[in-house]
Each structure stands twice: as structure tokens, then as C-alpha cells.
Amino acid sequence: MFAVVRTGGKQYRVAPGDKIVVEKMDGDAGDTVTLGDILLAGDGSDLKKTDGLKVLAEIIAQAKGEKVTVFKKRRRHNYRRKQGHRQQHTILRITQIGDQKAPKQDNAKAATKSEQAPAKAKAADTAATSEKVETKAPPKAEAKTETKAEKPAAKTEKKAAPAKAKSESTKNAAPAKDAAKKTTKPKK
């Protein structure tokens, strides 16, 4: 049996036992992943419906591809940039194609996940009740807005006071200069 699977924006024709290199996927070596986007499936020349089909694969390794050199140059401008890149890849071994149940290891993981689901629901319920308690405290928020309104008023008063002091000092300084000019110039 074979299947055409899409993962990482690319399509692969796979059969049980095949090894393929795909774009980076989450997981460690030894983990089992399910490829659910099946475009085509068949046995020899007979095609099958893809509804409910799954392709199970085991992660062999997380690796990097070959180095690609990126070199940019603009002639007669002394502009050269050299950069290397190694793409992240995941190497998979196809273990099973079909709508059959997953291996026992995956069932054990699914059982632990189903046990964790009620615990997560309880945590969500407690979070919801704590949110309800927090919603009873809006009067405190109104008190905070009043203090914010008082603070800008205090700032404007402080700004106005230094401006008056400067204007008084300039008024006093101007007559002193005039008086000094009058006394220093002798009359003819």
C-alpha cells in the first residue's frame, strides 16, 4: 500500500518501511507522529478513499541539511556579503498506512493525555472562578482613575508657579539695567 502525503509544503509518496527527509517537525528521536494530510492512497493500481486514513511515522533523527552558501556582490562598489545556511530537517521512517489503531505505545500516551484532560478542565474551572472574584473589584479601579485625574492638576500648578517667578525676576532686572544706564552716562 502507498500514500501521497503533504507535510512542510511538499508532497511525498510513501510506503511502509520508507525513510523520508521532511521539513523540521516537533518531537525527539523515537517519537511517533501522525501525518494526517493524505492526498492519495492506493494498492498497486487501485485507489482508495482517503477519509479516515492516517500515516504513522517514527522520528529517526533531527538533522541539518547540507550547507548552502549565499554570496551577494555589487560590482565596482566594494560590496561583498557571504553567508551560509543549513536547513533543519526531520528524518522519518514510515511505520504504518491505514485506518488501523495506533501501536500500543501511542495508546499509552493517549491514555495519559485523556487522564490529564480532566485535570486541565478542573484547572480551567478554578481559573474561571478566580476571574469571577477579580470582577467584583471594579470600585477600586474607579478610585484609581480619580487619583490619576488629581495628578495632572498638580503638575499644571507646579508648571505655572515657576513661570510667574521668572516673569517677576525679569521685571525686576529690567529697571535695574535702565537705572544703571542712566547713572553711567554723564549729561553734557
C-alpha positions, 0 to 999 in steps of 0.5 A, a space after each residue: 500500500 502507498 500514500 501521497 502525503 503533504 507535510 512542510 509544503 511538499 508532497 511525498 509518496 510513501 510506503 511502509 518501511 520508507 525513510 523520508 527527509 521532511 521539513 523540521 517537525 516537533 518531537 525527539 528521536 523515537 517519537 511517533 507522529 501522525 501525518 494526517 494530510 493524505 492526498 492519495 492512497 492506493 494498492 498497486 493500481 487501485 485507489 482508495 478513499 482517503 477519509 479516515 486514513 492516517 500515516 504513522 511515522 517514527 522520528 529517526 533523527 533531527 538533522 541539518 541539511 547540507 550547507 548552502 552558501 549565499 554570496 551577494 556582490 555589487 560590482 565596482 562598489 566594494 560590496 561583498 556579503 557571504 553567508 551560509 545556511 543549513 536547513 533543519 530537517 526531520 528524518 522519518 521512517 514510515 511505520 504504518 498506512 491505514 485506518 488501523 489503531 495506533 501501536 500500543 505505545 501511542 495508546 499509552 500516551 493517549 491514555 495519559 493525555 485523556 487522564 490529564 484532560 480532566 485535570 486541565 478542565 478542573 484547572 480551567 474551572 478554578 481559573 474561571 472562578 478566580 476571574 469571577 472574584 477579580 470582577 467584583 473589584 471594579 470600585 477600586 479601579 474607579 478610585 484609581 482613575 480619580 487619583 490619576 485625574 488629581 495628578 495632572 492638576 498638580 503638575 499644571 500648578 507646579 508648571 505655572 508657579 515657576 513661570 510667574 517667578 521668572 516673569 517677576 525676576 525679569 521685571 525686576 532686572 529690567 529697571 535695574 539695567 535702565 537705572 544703571 544706564 542712566 547713572 553711567 552716562 554723564 549729561 553734557 
